[in-house]
Amino acid sequence: MSEPLKTTNHEVIRAWIEAREGRPAIARNAGKGAVLRVDFGEHENDLEPVEWEEFFTIFDDNELAFWHQDITSEGLPSRFNKFVERG
């Protein structure tokens, strides 16, 4: 299993998401704006697809980093990801 990695590199983030057949999305939080998410095609009613440009605008405006894992303990591509503060 690989240790989680943290990045702000748009190309790395997009490549990781697309390699796992994910798409950029947001979840609307009442009163708190949009929360970035990755849509892997699982049934989640609150997800709204967005274009990469909007996704990364929200990402940068909120000074976020992408925390992710590449490989599971079984040696398979991991989908573990989280958006965290850059600091």
Contacts in CASP RR format, 6 or more apart in sequence:
PFRMAT RR
TARGET T0000
AUTHOR 0000-0000-0000
METHOD contacts of the structure
MODEL  1
MSEPLKTTNHEVIRAWIEAREGRPAIARNAGKGAVLRVDFGEHENDLEPV
EWEEFFTIFDDNELAFWHQDITSEGLPSRFNKFVERG
1 69 0 8 1.000
1 71 0 8 1.000
1 72 0 8 1.000
1 73 0 8 1.000
1 75 0 8 1.000
1 78 0 8 1.000
2 69 0 8 1.000
2 70 0 8 1.000
2 71 0 8 1.000
2 78 0 8 1.000
3 69 0 8 1.000
4 67 0 8 1.000
4 68 0 8 1.000
4 69 0 8 1.000
4 80 0 8 1.000
5 67 0 8 1.000
5 68 0 8 1.000
5 69 0 8 1.000
5 70 0 8 1.000
6 65 0 8 1.000
6 66 0 8 1.000
6 67 0 8 1.000
6 84 0 8 1.000
7 13 0 8 1.000
7 65 0 8 1.000
7 66 0 8 1.000
7 68 0 8 1.000
8 59 0 8 1.000
8 64 0 8 1.000
8 65 0 8 1.000
8 66 0 8 1.000
8 86 0 8 1.000
10 56 0 8 1.000
10 59 0 8 1.000
12 66 0 8 1.000
13 59 0 8 1.000
13 66 0 8 1.000
13 68 0 8 1.000
14 52 0 8 1.000
16 66 0 8 1.000
16 68 0 8 1.000
16 70 0 8 1.000
16 81 0 8 1.000
17 23 0 8 1.000
17 24 0 8 1.000
17 38 0 8 1.000
17 81 0 8 1.000
19 77 0 8 1.000
20 38 0 8 1.000
20 40 0 8 1.000
20 77 0 8 1.000
20 79 0 8 1.000
21 40 0 8 1.000
21 41 0 8 1.000
22 38 0 8 1.000
22 39 0 8 1.000
22 40 0 8 1.000
22 41 0 8 1.000
23 38 0 8 1.000
23 39 0 8 1.000
23 41 0 8 1.000
23 49 0 8 1.000
24 36 0 8 1.000
24 38 0 8 1.000
24 39 0 8 1.000
24 49 0 8 1.000
24 50 0 8 1.000
24 51 0 8 1.000
24 52 0 8 1.000
24 54 0 8 1.000
24 55 0 8 1.000
25 36 0 8 1.000
25 37 0 8 1.000
25 38 0 8 1.000
25 39 0 8 1.000
25 47 0 8 1.000
25 48 0 8 1.000
25 49 0 8 1.000
25 50 0 8 1.000
25 55 0 8 1.000
26 34 0 8 1.000
26 35 0 8 1.000
26 36 0 8 1.000
26 37 0 8 1.000
26 47 0 8 1.000
26 48 0 8 1.000
26 50 0 8 1.000
26 55 0 8 1.000
26 58 0 8 1.000
27 34 0 8 1.000
27 35 0 8 1.000
27 37 0 8 1.000
27 44 0 8 1.000
27 46 0 8 1.000
27 47 0 8 1.000
27 48 0 8 1.000
28 34 0 8 1.000
28 35 0 8 1.000
28 46 0 8 1.000
28 48 0 8 1.000
29 35 0 8 1.000
34 58 0 8 1.000
35 83 0 8 1.000
36 55 0 8 1.000
36 58 0 8 1.000
36 59 0 8 1.000
36 62 0 8 1.000
36 64 0 8 1.000
36 83 0 8 1.000
37 44 0 8 1.000
37 47 0 8 1.000
38 79 0 8 1.000
38 81 0 8 1.000
39 47 0 8 1.000
39 49 0 8 1.000
40 79 0 8 1.000
50 58 0 8 1.000
59 66 0 8 1.000
59 83 0 8 1.000
63 85 0 8 1.000
63 86 0 8 1.000
63 87 0 8 1.000
64 83 0 8 1.000
64 84 0 8 1.000
64 85 0 8 1.000
64 86 0 8 1.000
65 83 0 8 1.000
65 84 0 8 1.000
65 85 0 8 1.000
65 86 0 8 1.000
65 87 0 8 1.000
66 81 0 8 1.000
66 82 0 8 1.000
66 83 0 8 1.000
66 84 0 8 1.000
67 81 0 8 1.000
67 82 0 8 1.000
67 83 0 8 1.000
67 84 0 8 1.000
68 78 0 8 1.000
68 80 0 8 1.000
68 81 0 8 1.000
68 82 0 8 1.000
69 78 0 8 1.000
69 80 0 8 1.000
69 81 0 8 1.000
70 77 0 8 1.000
70 78 0 8 1.000
71 77 0 8 1.000
71 78 0 8 1.000
72 78 0 8 1.000
72 80 0 8 1.000
END
